[in-house]
Amino acid sequence: MAASSKALIPETLTRNEDWTIVLPRRGKQRRNSPRIITPKEQQKPWCPSEIESDPHRESMLCQRMLNCIKKMESSQFYQNFVDQIQTPELNMQMVIYGIGSIDLYEPPRLQLSLAILMKRKFSWVGDIEVFDPILSATEARVLEALGCSVLSVNEQGRRCAMKPTLFFMPHCEAELYNNLLQANWGAMLKHMVVFGNSFEMYHQHVTEFKSSTIVNTAKHVLAVRRFSNEFGIDVISDDYFAAFHDSGWHFFNPDLGIELQLI
């Protein structure tokens, strides 16, 4: 699977299994090598803040999502997006992190619509799992009605790609990308593809503005550029700018013969 003008999926993956830069919260920084995160630390039980789903809101949101999917499917943006994708020789599960509130905002609805349409069109897209800690019970029910599974734990982005996985993460925080890369630092990077913010933009932000926040909290995002390929997508309409500007595909091809160093 690939993006940009007919970019190819890396052979290694086939054989193996708003530019707004969102700055993460500051925290204590370790100067030594990253600590290994245990499974218990990776997964924190989660449930929506509201106890029960509202049937009326659920019905209204379902209809809005169906309308949004229809709008996306008939758009030139979607046609161009599909034309940029080539079918890989393997199946990939999809994990959606940080989708945001599909009830309150249009960009999350457009992002979810694109993910759902990908599953409908491409047989290589497997089950879709979704998580965002702000999801309501109503939103969770609608996601399930649309064929998605809502995770019951907050993985904090630290899912190990034990099998080929597409991580669908448009406009997530830099810290979430960093958690994902850290959890898969090494051979497992070859098992994953990321659709999300431009990592080049983070690098430019550090270069131009000397942002120590990104340097300290997104070291893996900055370091992975040396052995990854990034292919941006074209946003040809203002209707899709807020949802997808400065987004792209990331493919990873680390040299397993050497230790992967951080910057």
KAMO-V858317 format. One record per residue. SS is DSSP state (~ for helix, > for strand, _ for the rest). PHI is phi as a letter, one per 30 degrees, with the letter a starting at -180 (none if undefined). PSI is psi in whole degrees, -180 to 180 (NA if undefined). Layout:
# KAMO-V858317
SS/PHI/PSI  SS/PHI/PSI
This chain:
# KAMO-V858317
_/none/140  _/a/174  _/b/-177  _/i/-165  _/d/89  _/h/51  _/d/144  _/c/148  _/d/138  _/d/142  ~/d/-33  ~/d/-38  ~/d/-37  ~/d/-38  ~/d/-31  _/c/156  _/f/NA  _/none/121  _/f/11  _/e/121  _/d/119  _/d/115  _/d/130  _/d/167  _/d/146  _/d/147  _/a/179  _/d/133  _/c/137  _/c/138  _/c/-14  _/c/-169  _/d/152  _/e/140  _/d/142  _/d/129  _/d/126  _/d/158  ~/e/-38  ~/d/-37  ~/d/-30  ~/d/-38  _/c/121  >/c/124  >/e/143  _/b/146  _/b/154  _/d/153  _/d/-35  _/d/142  _/d/-44  _/b/154  _/d/147  _/c/113  ~/e/-39  ~/d/-47  ~/d/-37  ~/d/-46  ~/d/-43  ~/d/-41  ~/d/-37  ~/e/-44  ~/d/-40  ~/d/-39  ~/d/-42  ~/d/-40  ~/d/-40  ~/d/-40  ~/d/-42  ~/d/-43  ~/d/-46  ~/d/-45  ~/d/-31  _/c/2  _/d/155  ~/d/-31  ~/e/-47  ~/d/-41  ~/d/-43  ~/d/-40  ~/d/-46  ~/d/-39  ~/d/-23  _/d/-6  _/c/132  _/c/144  _/d/124  _/d/171  _/c/28  _/a/161  _/c/149  >/b/130  >/d/158  >/c/131  >/c/123  >/c/117  >/c/146  _/i/39  _/d/-26  _/i/-172  _/d/110  _/d/-12  _/d/-38  _/c/-26  _/b/144  ~/d/-43  ~/e/-45  ~/d/-35  ~/d/-40  ~/d/-41  ~/d/-45  ~/d/-39  ~/e/-42  ~/d/-43  ~/d/-43  ~/d/-41  ~/d/-34  ~/d/-44  ~/d/-39  ~/d/-36  ~/d/-37  _/c/122  _/d/-19  _/d/-10  >/d/119  >/d/-148  >/d/148  >/c/124  >/c/140  >/b/143  >/a/137  _/a/128  _/d/-15  _/d/-2  _/d/139  _/c/168  ~/d/-37  ~/d/-47  ~/d/-39  ~/d/-41  ~/d/-40  ~/d/-41  ~/e/-43  ~/d/-37  ~/d/-27  _/d/6  _/j/10  _/c/158  >/c/131  >/c/124  _/d/144  _/c/4  >/b/150  >/c/103  _/d/-9  _/h/29  _/i/5  _/c/45  _/d/124  _/d/127  _/d/80  _/d/-19  _/b/165  _/e/126  >/b/133  >/c/116  >/c/113  >/c/104  >/b/51  _/d/131  _/i/37  _/d/168  _/d/151  ~/e/-35  ~/d/-35  ~/d/-42  ~/d/-41  ~/d/-42  ~/e/-43  ~/d/-46  ~/d/-40  ~/d/-42  ~/d/-24  _/c/15  _/d/113  _/k/-143  ~/d/-32  ~/d/-15  ~/e/-28  ~/d/-14  ~/c/0  >/b/153  >/b/140  >/c/131  >/c/113  >/a/-157  >/e/154  _/d/121  ~/d/-27  ~/d/-34  ~/d/-37  ~/d/-43  ~/d/-43  ~/d/-38  ~/d/-41  ~/d/-43  ~/d/-44  ~/d/-37  ~/c/1  _/h/48  _/d/106  ~/d/-24  ~/d/-48  ~/d/-41  ~/e/-42  ~/d/-29  ~/c/-4  _/b/44  ~/d/-38  ~/d/-34  ~/d/-43  ~/d/-38  ~/d/-30  ~/d/-16  ~/e/-27  ~/d/-23  ~/b/41  >/b/159  >/c/132  >/c/132  >/b/113  >/d/159  _/c/156  _/c/127  _/c/103  _/c/1  _/b/143  ~/d/-24  ~/d/-25  ~/c/3  ~/d/-50  ~/d/-33  ~/d/-28  ~/b/5  _/d/142  _/h/34  >/c/160  >/a/180  >/c/144  >/b/124  >/c/143  >/c/137  _/b/70  _/d/149  _/d/105  _/d/-5  _/d/-10  _/b/156  _/d/135  _/d/113  _/c/148  _/c/161  _/d/NA
